[in-house]
């Protein structure tokens, strides 16, 4: 996208936000009004190569609110997996493949829904003990037995994502690699363990790919990757999964752009 079209997009977005200015007469909190208004422009940014949305100062001016309120709105959108921040560059609309915390479908299901044929290769499957941070997030005692799972997900024969999961299966045996290579993880959790995931949070960030990630995902050097990290609970409120999905920004499989 050239500089002129980026500027046109910025002007279009700010004009839409001025039309959606928050109302202090509305009893709903200002940051929630701002969240919905900003979310309304994100689709335009998903339809382009990664271009940052307008900066906080411009968002605040267009919406008629202060920067702290804009930060609250952006934090809500980042928590929902709708945007991600890249330090020193700006805030970006998250690819739609990462924007699925409410539905809690797996990447396997999402690829199938796009008419692609997912394949999975299990790289590592082992038992581990909950370290302090994992224990806090999953709300279990440190040292609780957990399962560590690492896989590469491909579509139509092309690597799409590297997936790492820490699972709390409450002392049950780990799943079989063959099952994990046949269907998505959430299907295995449902059919083998009776676990239905109901609540999750998602954080999205961007960084350069490591050497190992470039090798597993067949990426050039250098290459940026998007990282989605989610925390999921079951219907009883028990922590079940800490999941990390790493994939190349702007990946295209069979002519389908995965981040739009």
C-alpha positions as semicolon CSV with decimal commas, in nm:
position;residue;x (nm);y (nm);z (nm)
1;X;0,000;0,000;0,000
2;X;0,147;0,339;-0,091
3;X;0,162;0,643;0,139
4;X;-0,136;0,811;-0,028
5;X;-0,370;0,517;0,020
6;X;-0,259;0,480;0,381
7;X;-0,343;0,845;0,437
8;X;-0,681;0,797;0,272
9;X;-0,750;0,504;0,503
10;X;-0,652;0,710;0,806
11;X;-0,885;0,994;0,703
12;X;-1,169;0,751;0,635
13;X;-1,124;0,587;0,976
14;X;-1,112;0,917;1,163
15;X;-1,420;1,044;0,979
16;X;-1,608;0,730;1,083
17;X;-1,497;0,775;1,444
18;X;-1,612;1,138;1,444
19;X;-1,950;1,009;1,329
20;X;-1,945;0,760;1,618
21;X;-1,834;1,007;1,888
22;X;-1,909;0,888;2,238
23;X;-2,194;1,045;2,431
24;X;-2,161;1,155;2,792
25;X;-2,538;1,146;2,815
26;X;-2,523;0,773;2,756
27;X;-2,511;0,582;3,089
28;X;-2,275;0,325;2,937
29;X;-1,908;0,383;3,034
30;X;-1,717;0,596;2,787
31;X;-1,447;0,337;2,729
32;X;-1,705;0,075;2,625
33;X;-1,860;0,319;2,377
34;X;-1,511;0,392;2,245
35;X;-1,435;0,019;2,222
36;X;-1,732;-0,039;1,992
37;X;-1,651;0,267;1,782
38;X;-1,287;0,165;1,727
39;X;-1,389;-0,194;1,657
40;X;-1,612;-0,067;1,376
41;X;-1,309;0,051;1,174
42;X;-1,091;-0,256;1,222
43;X;-1,237;-0,443;0,924
44;X;-1,088;-0,186;0,688
45;X;-0,743;-0,249;0,832
46;X;-0,779;-0,627;0,808
47;X;-0,842;-0,588;0,435
48;X;-0,495;-0,437;0,377
49;X;-0,141;-0,541;0,445
50;X;-0,052;-0,453;0,807
51;X;-0,105;-0,079;0,855
52;X;-0,138;0,069;1,205
53;X;-0,468;0,227;1,303
54;X;-0,454;0,598;1,391
55;X;-0,254;0,682;1,705
56;X;-0,413;0,739;2,046
57;X;-0,409;1,119;2,015
58;X;-0,603;1,111;1,689
59;X;-0,846;0,847;1,816
60;X;-0,912;1,055;2,127
61;X;-0,970;1,374;1,927
62;X;-1,205;1,202;1,682
63;X;-1,409;1,038;1,959
64;X;-1,413;1,343;2,184
65;X;-1,250;1,170;2,484
66;X;-0,918;1,167;2,663
67;X;-0,622;0,940;2,588
68;X;-0,665;0,737;2,911
69;X;-1,013;0,636;2,792
70;X;-0,874;0,540;2,451
71;X;-0,611;0,326;2,624
72;X;-0,888;0,149;2,817
73;X;-1,073;0,082;2,492
74;X;-0,762;-0,050;2,319
75;X;-0,687;-0,271;2,619
76;X;-1,035;-0,420;2,586
77;X;-0,982;-0,485;2,217
78;X;-0,641;-0,640;2,278
79;X;-0,783;-0,864;2,548
80;X;-1,049;-0,979;2,300
81;X;-0,786;-1,051;2,036
82;X;-0,911;-0,776;1,804
83;X;-0,590;-0,568;1,801
84;X;-0,224;-0,612;1,885
85;X;0,047;-0,358;1,964
86;X;0,393;-0,355;1,810
87;X;0,634;-0,149;2,020
88;X;0,758;0,160;1,841
89;X;0,533;0,100;1,540
90;X;0,169;0,122;1,649
91;X;-0,152;-0,072;1,704
92;X;-0,278;-0,309;1,435
93;X;-0,604;-0,489;1,362
94;X;-0,551;-0,854;1,452
95;X;-0,598;-1,117;1,181
96;X;-0,942;-1,271;1,200
97;X;-0,786;-1,615;1,250
98;X;-0,684;-1,496;1,596
99;X;-1,011;-1,319;1,675
100;X;-1,201;-1,615;1,814
101;X;-1,197;-1,613;2,196
102;X;-1,576;-1,608;2,227
103;X;-1,633;-1,900;1,990
104;X;-1,340;-2,106;2,120
105;X;-1,303;-2,298;1,798
106;X;-0,963;-2,443;1,720
107;X;-0,742;-2,332;1,434
108;X;-0,811;-2,678;1,286
109;X;-1,185;-2,596;1,268
110;X;-1,119;-2,249;1,130
111;X;-0,903;-2,385;0,848
112;X;-1,166;-2,644;0,760
113;X;-1,430;-2,370;0,753
114;X;-1,218;-2,188;0,493
115;X;-1,225;-2,494;0,270
116;X;-0,866;-2,595;0,349
117;X;-0,737;-2,938;0,450
118;X;-0,559;-2,918;0,789
119;X;-0,273;-3,151;0,879
120;X;-0,105;-3,175;1,218
121;X;0,237;-3,307;1,321
122;X;0,298;-3,363;1,694
123;X;0,652;-3,251;1,782
124;X;0,640;-3,301;2,158
125;X;0,396;-3,448;2,409
126;X;0,506;-3,489;2,769
127;X;0,404;-3,447;3,129
128;X;0,534;-3,151;3,324
129;X;0,477;-2,975;3,656
130;X;0,303;-2,639;3,692
131;X;0,554;-2,361;3,737
132;X;0,459;-2,051;3,931
133;X;0,315;-1,846;3,643
134;X;0,125;-2,138;3,490
135;X;-0,013;-2,226;3,833
136;X;-0,136;-1,869;3,886
137;X;-0,305;-1,851;3,544
138;X;-0,466;-2,196;3,564
139;X;-0,551;-2,145;3,932
140;X;-0,379;-2,465;4,047
141;X;-0,109;-2,537;4,303
142;X;0,255;-2,511;4,191
143;X;0,380;-2,857;4,096
144;X;0,039;-2,977;3,975
145;X;0,085;-3,233;3,693
146;X;0,021;-3,077;3,352
147;X;0,065;-3,181;2,989
148;X;0,292;-2,993;2,747
149;X;0,201;-3,026;2,379
150;X;0,379;-2,886;2,075
151;X;0,253;-2,924;1,717
152;X;0,292;-2,786;1,366
153;X;-0,033;-2,720;1,182
154;X;-0,032;-2,719;0,803
155;X;-0,300;-2,654;0,542
156;X;-0,292;-2,810;0,197
157;X;0,063;-2,923;0,269
158;X;0,198;-2,580;0,370
159;X;0,300;-2,497;0,731
160;X;0,060;-2,246;0,885
161;X;0,123;-2,230;1,259
162;X;0,330;-2,358;1,546
163;X;0,108;-2,444;1,844
164;X;0,217;-2,490;2,205
165;X;-0,030;-2,588;2,476
166;X;-0,006;-2,640;2,850
167;X;-0,304;-2,855;2,954
168;X;-0,455;-2,923;3,293
169;X;-0,629;-3,259;3,253
170;X;-0,677;-3,306;3,629
171;X;-0,458;-3,614;3,655
172;X;-0,592;-3,796;3,349
173;X;-0,364;-3,957;3,093
174;X;-0,240;-3,739;2,804
175;X;-0,408;-3,774;2,465
176;X;-0,263;-4,000;2,198
177;X;-0,054;-3,828;1,928
178;X;-0,258;-4,009;1,661
179;X;-0,579;-3,849;1,790
180;X;-0,420;-3,504;1,794
181;X;-0,302;-3,551;1,436
182;X;-0,649;-3,660;1,321
183;X;-0,865;-3,375;1,460
184;X;-0,831;-3,047;1,647
185;X;-0,732;-3,027;2,014
186;X;-1,069;-2,897;2,129
187;X;-1,242;-3,195;1,966
188;X;-1,010;-3,430;2,156
189;X;-1,076;-3,250;2,484
190;X;-1,451;-3,281;2,426
191;X;-1,467;-3,641;2,306
192;X;-1,199;-3,796;2,529
193;X;-1,224;-3,591;2,848
194;X;-1,572;-3,439;2,840
195;X;-1,419;-3,091;2,857
196;X;-1,610;-2,803;2,696
197;X;-1,423;-2,474;2,704
198;X;-1,648;-2,180;2,782
199;X;-1,435;-1,882;2,884
200;X;-1,105;-1,754;2,748
201;X;-0,885;-1,449;2,717
202;X;-0,655;-1,381;2,424
203;X;-0,348;-1,158;2,393
204;X;-0,186;-1,087;2,059
205;X;0,163;-0,959;1,987
206;X;0,415;-0,947;1,702
207;X;0,788;-1,018;1,693
208;X;1,063;-1,157;1,472
209;X;1,063;-1,532;1,422
210;X;1,332;-1,740;1,588
211;X;1,560;-1,967;1,385
212;X;1,363;-2,275;1,492
213;X;1,029;-2,112;1,408
214;X;1,157;-2,014;1,063
215;X;1,265;-2,374;1,004
216;X;0,939;-2,532;1,122
217;X;0,717;-2,286;0,935
218;X;0,938;-2,258;0,625
219;X;0,978;-1,881;0,670
220;X;1,237;-1,645;0,521
221;X;1,496;-1,466;0,732
222;X;1,403;-1,218;0,869
223;X;1,030;-1,271;0,910
224;X;0,768;-1,133;1,148
225;X;0,532;-1,367;1,329
226;X;0,207;-1,304;1,511
227;X;0,171;-1,466;1,852
228;X;-0,169;-1,535;2,005
229;X;-0,168;-1,646;2,370
230;X;-0,495;-1,762;2,523
231;X;-0,612;-1,883;2,860
232;X;-0,917;-2,112;2,861
233;X;-1,146;-2,248;3,133
234;X;-1,412;-2,517;3,130
235;X;-1,781;-2,473;3,209
236;X;-1,708;-2,535;3,579
237;X;-1,458;-2,249;3,586
238;X;-1,149;-2,470;3,609
239;X;-0,836;-2,365;3,422
240;X;-0,770;-2,608;3,137
241;X;-0,541;-2,455;2,877
242;X;-0,265;-2,204;2,820
243;X;-0,224;-2,199;2,445
244;X;0,023;-2,017;2,221
245;X;-0,022;-1,995;1,844
246;X;0,264;-1,865;1,630
247;X;0,223;-1,804;1,260
248;X;0,366;-1,591;0,984
249;X;0,203;-1,257;0,932
250;X;0,027;-1,244;0,596
251;X;0,048;-1,619;0,529
252;X;-0,137;-1,733;0,216
253;X;-0,250;-2,089;0,145
254;X;-0,407;-2,185;-0,189
255;X;-0,474;-1,821;-0,263
256;X;-0,653;-1,764;0,070
257;X;-0,493;-1,502;0,293
258;X;-0,508;-1,640;0,645
259;X;-0,504;-1,306;0,825
260;X;-0,802;-1,150;0,651
